[in-house]
Amino acid sequence: MTTQKKLIRFLPQKTINHLWETEKMEWRSSPIFKFGFTIFADDGKTHYEPGLQSFLGLISAIAVVLIYMFYMTANWLGFGLAIFITTIATTLPDIFKYIRKKNTEYAFNKNGVFFKLWGLGGTNIHFIDFADIDQITYVEYKEKRGVIYFMSNKDFYFRTYDFATGKERFHPTFEMIEDVIEMRNRLEVYRREKIAAKPTIYQN
C-alpha cells in the first residue's frame, strides 16, 4: 500500500503505475466480451457502423467476383492472392479490436478510477480522481451488461473506444461491464464522498 493518504488529481505516470500495482482496489475486472466479425456484428444496440460495414462489404463483393474469375480461368496464383488479401482486409479491424479488448482492464478505489488501455504505442495505466468527475452515467444492454460513462467538463488526456464499432468515446468509459447498474451506483457513492470531502490539491 502506498503511504499517500490522498491522491492528487493529475499524477505522474510512474505514480499511477505504482498505484495500479500496489494499491488495494475495491474492484478490478476486464471487459466481458466475445469475439465477433465486424462485417456481421452490431454494437448491441442494433446500430451498425455504416462506414466500416460498407467498406468491408464492398471489399467482400469485389473479392467474390475476383475469386470467381480467377477460379474460372484456373489462375491459381491470382485465386490464392485474392483469398489472402480479402481475408486480411476483412479481419484486420476485428483483430485490432480484439487486441484492444484483451489488453484492457479497469479498477477503482475510494479515490478514483483506473484504466489499463492498449494502443499502438503499448499499454498504459490512466487515473481519474473522483473529484474531477461531474457525473457517472450508464447504458444497459443485454444480460445486465453495459457501458459506464465518466463525464466531466475537463478534457482528459486519454480516450476510450466502443469495442463493437471501434469509435472513440466522447468521455472515458468502462466497456462491457457486468451488472452495470449496480456498478454505477457503487462508483457514484465514492464520487459523492470524494466531492463532499473537498480534497486538497497539492503539487509534487
N, C-alpha and C positions, 0 to 999 in steps of 0.2 A: 504493500500500500504506500502511496505517496504521502509525504508529510504535509502537503498543502491542504489547508482547510477550505480554501475557496479557489475556484478556477477563474482566471481572468477570461475576458470574452474572446480575445484573439491571441491564441497560443502559438509559440514556435512549433515547427513540425516535429522537432526532436521531443518536445514536451508532450505533444499529442501522441506520438508513437509510444512514449514511455507510459502514459496513462492507459493506453489501449492494452499494453502488455501487463501492467501491474495493478490497475485499479479494479476493485470489486464492482462488477456490474450488476444492476438489478435485473437485467435481461440482455441476452445476446443470442442472435439467430441469423440464419441466412434466408434469402427468398425461397419460397416453396414454388417450384416450377416443374414443368415437363417440357422436354424438347419438342419443338414443332417447326414445320417449314412455313416461312413467311407467305409463300405463294398460296398456301391452303388455309393458314390460320388467321384469326382475328385477335383483337386485344381483350376479349372477354366482355366487351360492351357492344358487340355486333357492329362496330365501326371499323372499317378496313382502312389501311394506309394506301390511299389511291396512287401516289407517285411510285412507290416501290412495287406495289402489286402490279401496276400497269407495265412497268419496266420489265419485271420478271416474266409477266405474261407474254409480252412482245418477244422477248428472247426465246421463250419456250416455243412460241408459234413458229418463229423463223427456224429454230433448231429442228423442229419436226419436219419442216419442208426440206431442209438441207440433208438431214439424216436419210430421209426417204429417197432423195435424188441420188445421194452417194451409194445407197444400197442398190437402187435400180441399175446404176451404171457400174456396179461392182468396184467402185473406188473405195477400197477398204481403208486406205490411209486417211482419206477425207472423212469417211464414216467414223473412224475411231477418234479423229481430232474433233469432229463436231460433237460427239457424245462427251468427250473430256471437257471441252471448253464450256459446253452447256451445263454440265454438272457443277463445274467450278463457279460459273457466273450465278447460278440459281441458289447455290448452297452457301456461298461466302458470307452474305449478310446474316444468315442464321448461325453460322459458325462463330462469327464475330459476337453476336448477341449471346450465344451460349457461353463463350469465354467470359464475357462481362458478367453474366449472371452467376457463373460458377465461382468467380472470384469476388463476389460481393458479400459483405457481412454487415449487420447492424447491431448496435448496442446502445444502452443508456444507463445512466446512474442518476443520482439526485441532482447533479449539476448540469447535465445536458445530454445531448445525443451524439453518437459516434457513427461514422460511415466509413467502411472499408470498401474502396471502389477501385475498379480496374480501368485503365485507359491505355492508349498506345505507348505512353511513357512508363508504364508499370503500375503497381498497386500502391495506393496512398491512403492514409487514415486522415479523416477530417472530423472536426468537432464543432458543434454549435451549442453555446450556452443557452439554457432555458430562458435567461433574462433577455436574450436577443430574439426570441420567438414571440410574435404578436398573436398568433392563432394556430391551433392544430386542428386540421380537418381530416376527413377521410372519405373514401368512396368504397362501398362494399360491393363485391361481385358474388360469384358462386361459392357455396360452402363456407360462408363467413370470411372468406379471404378478400383482401383488398389492398388499397394504397393509402398511406398516411402522408399528408402534406404538412410541411413545416413552413408557415407563411410569416413573412416579415417585410417591413419596408426597407430593410437593408439588402444590399446586393452581396450575396455570399460569394466566396472566391472559388466555389466548385459547383458542378452541375450533376444531376442525376438524370436517368433516362427511363422511359417507358420500355420495359423489356419485350413487350409484344410488338410494338411498332418501331422501336429504336429512336423515337423522337425525344428531344430534350425537354425536360420538365421546366416549368416556369419557377418552381420552388423546389428545394430539396425534398426528397421523398424516401420513405421506406416502401419498397415494392413487394407485392405478393406476400403479404403478412397474414398469418392465420389469426382468427378471432380479432379482426381488425377493430371492431368497435370497442371491445374490452381493452385492447392495447392502446387505443387512442385515449380512452378515459384514464388509464394509468399514467400516460405521459402528461395529460392535462393537469393532473394532481400535482406532479412535480413542477410543472411550469408555473402554476399559480403560487406554489410555495416559494419558488425562487424569486418571483417578481415581488411577492409580499415582503421577503427578507431584504430586498434592496441591497444586493451585494456591492461591496466597494470595489471599484475598478482601480487597479494599480499597474504600474509599469515595471518591467524587469530591470 
